[in-house]
Amino acid sequence: MNTRTLPTLAAGVLLAATAACGAQSLDGGSSGTTSAPSAAAAPSVVLDQAPAEEKAADVINAIQPDKELAAKASASLKSGVLKVVSSMGYPPMEIFASDGTTAIGFDPALARAIARKLGVKVTITDEEFNSQIPGVLTGRYDFVISSMTDNAERQGQVSFVDYVRAGAGLIVKKGNPAGIAGPKDLCGKTVSVVDNGSSMDLAESYDAACRKDGGHGVNVLKFPGDQEALIQVTGGRAQASVTDYVVAASKAADPKLAVEAVALDGTEAPWGIGMKPDNKVLIDSVKGALDSLIQSGEYAKILKAWNLEKLAVTSAVVNGGK
């Protein structure tokens, strides 16, 4: 996972989805002081609707709560909202809609789908990447879903439910003038990365391999955000930028940027939804919701809406990263 940082919105700004017009009840309980049959009861939860610009909106809005999963959700979750943190500016995984405040992209889409499957409301907060795990550990957020690689180091802090498998890639100038086809071609070159992410680790491993073979090392330039790293390539300071392949492909699809994507084979790893390890009920709930979405085919439809079918997993796995 590359660490992306955009200028963070004012502290505590929540990117909540617009509430649905129709209500769906978790428990069929009634409101008021008189008893009534559960079928005629006032709804206890009005589920969120996906934003209009969300490519998978129709799929998400059709998702109905899984009654068994909803019943097993923690009391605090059922009485409140699912508090999600992500980091916008990482298309197609996490981006802002045209209003500049609403979260869309595959990760927000899946967060909304999980919330609907559990029968709860959801808020999505934009936060700088390095603040996300601390925010989960302090209880500010229930989980982080932000294209975060599930690895052994991060498992020392949070537990993951893995939701896709994705690999790394390179962004190079259109026409690939430096002739970079793989890691060995980076020896003696300058590459840009987002600081403190798996792409930085990958670039540094390539540097070590180049030096071990007696060649020139890789000059690794580190930046706080994905956009800053990209500018180094388009501006000619770096010959390549190491990032996630889905991001590289997204950038390459924009003709204004005049860049190409190069896949780094053998780099695929699971990306996970991170939660406090001792929150077993929430971990089980998220795992169950993702498995339900996979089995129903709704997960595949959300992936397809964002052209990410190649990232699909066949089941939800806890801490599958190494």
Buried (B, 14 or more C-beta within 10 A) or exposed (E): BBBBBBEBBEEEEBBBBEEBEEEBBBBBEBEEEEEEEEEEBEBBBBBBBBBEEBBBBEBBBEBEBBEEBBEBBBEEBBEEBBBBBBBBBBBBBBBBBEEEBBBBBBBBBBBBBBBBBBBBBBBBBBBBBBBBBEBBBEEBBBBBBBBBBBBEEBBEEBBBBBBBBBBBBBBBBEEBEBEBEEBEBBBEBBBBBBBBBBBBBBBBEBBEBBEEEEEEBBBBBBBBBBBBBBBBBBEEEBBBBBBBBBBBBBBBEEEEBEBBBBBBEEBBBBBBBBBBBEBEBBBBBBBBBBBBBBEBEBBBBBBBBBBBEBBBBEEBBBBBBE
